[in-house]
Amino acid sequence: MAYKPTNFPNGIAAPFVNAIGAATASSGAATLTALQGKVTSEALTTAQNAIYTLTITDTMIAAADVVMASVANGTNTQGTPMIGKVSPAAGSLVIEVINKHATAVAFNGTVVVSFQVFKAS
C-alpha cells in the first residue's frame, strides 16, 4: 500500500492520500488491503428484494471504523442495486447489496461496490 503525503502551498501538511484497492469477488468474497477500494462482484442473479452479501478481507479495517459504501452496475442491466447494511469488523468488512426493483426483475451481471474507511480515533 502506497501512501503519498501532500503539502499545501503554505507548508502545512495535508492528510495522506491512500491508494485505491481493486478486487474481483468470487462466491461473495474478495481480498484487498486498502482504506478505499472497488470490488467487482461475480455475475449475479439476485432476485427482487433478495440480498447479495459481499465479504471483504482487509487487514486495514477495524471494528470501530466508519465505512461508507456505494454500488453501481458493472455488466448488470436489470434490477435496482442498493446498499443495505455495512458492517466493519477486525480485518474484514461485510456489505449487503439489495435488489430493490419494483417488479420481479433479477440482476443479470456484475455490480461494482465502492467503499471508503474512516479510521476511528
N, C-alpha and C positions, 0 to 999 in steps of 0.2 A: 504494500500500500504506500503510495507516494503522497506526502504532504508538501504543499508549496506555500511558504509564508508570503504574505503580501504586505507591503507598506503603503500607507497613504502619503501624499506629497509632503505633508508636514512632519514626516518621520515617525509618526505613531504607528505601531504595528497593528495590522488588521488581523481578524481571525484567520485561522488556517483554511485553505481551500482543499477539500477532500476529493480524492479520485472517485469517480462513479464506477461502481462494480456492475458487471453484467453476467447473467447466467441463464441457462435454459433448464426448465424444470422437467423432471421425469417422475411419473407417478406421484405428482403433487409435492415434490421435494426438490430443493436446489441448495447449492452451497456457494457462498462467496464471503469475502472479508472486506467490508466497506461500510461506511456510515450512510451511504446513499447508493441506490442501485436500481436496476431494471431487471426483472425476471420475466422471460417469455415462457408461458405455460406450454405443456404438451397440447395436442389437438383435443379440444373439449367437446362434449355433447351434453353439457349440464342443462337439465330441463328447467322450465319455468318455476320460479320460487325455490329451486334447489341451490345448494351451496357447494362451491369448489373450494377446498381447503389447501392453501399453499403453505408449506413449512420451509422456512429458510434457515439453514445453519449458518450462523455468522458470529464469530468469536468477538466481534467488536460491540455486540449488543448486550446490555444488562437489563435485568428485570425492571429496574426503576426508570429506565429511559423512556422518553416520549417518542412515539413513531407516527409519522404522517404517511398515508398511502393513497395512491390513486390507481385507477385501472383504465386502460384503453384497449381498443380492438387491435389485435395483431392481424391474423388472417380471418378472424371471426367476422361474419356479416349478419348474424342473426342474434336475437335475444338482446337484453339490455343489462350489461355487466355493471354492477355497483359494488363498492367496498362495504363489507359488513364489519365484523369485529376485527380489531388489530391487537394482537397480544404479544408484547415482548417478554422474553424470559432470558435467563442467563445463557448466552451463547446461541440463542435462536429467536425466531420471530414467526408467528402464525398469523396469516392474513386470510380472511374469508372473502370470497367473491361470490355474490349472489346474482342469479339471473332474475331480474325484476321486470321482464317483459309483460305487457298487458294481456297477451294471449299465450297459448301453449306453444311457444317457439323456443327450441333449444339452441344452445351455442353450436356453431359448426366449424370451429377452428381455434386458433390460439388467441390468448389475451396477453397484454403486457402490463404487469404490475410494477409500479414505481414506488419507492419508499425513501424516506429520509429520517435519520435518527437524530434526536436532540438529546445529548448526554445529560443525565441527572447530575446536579452539582453536589 
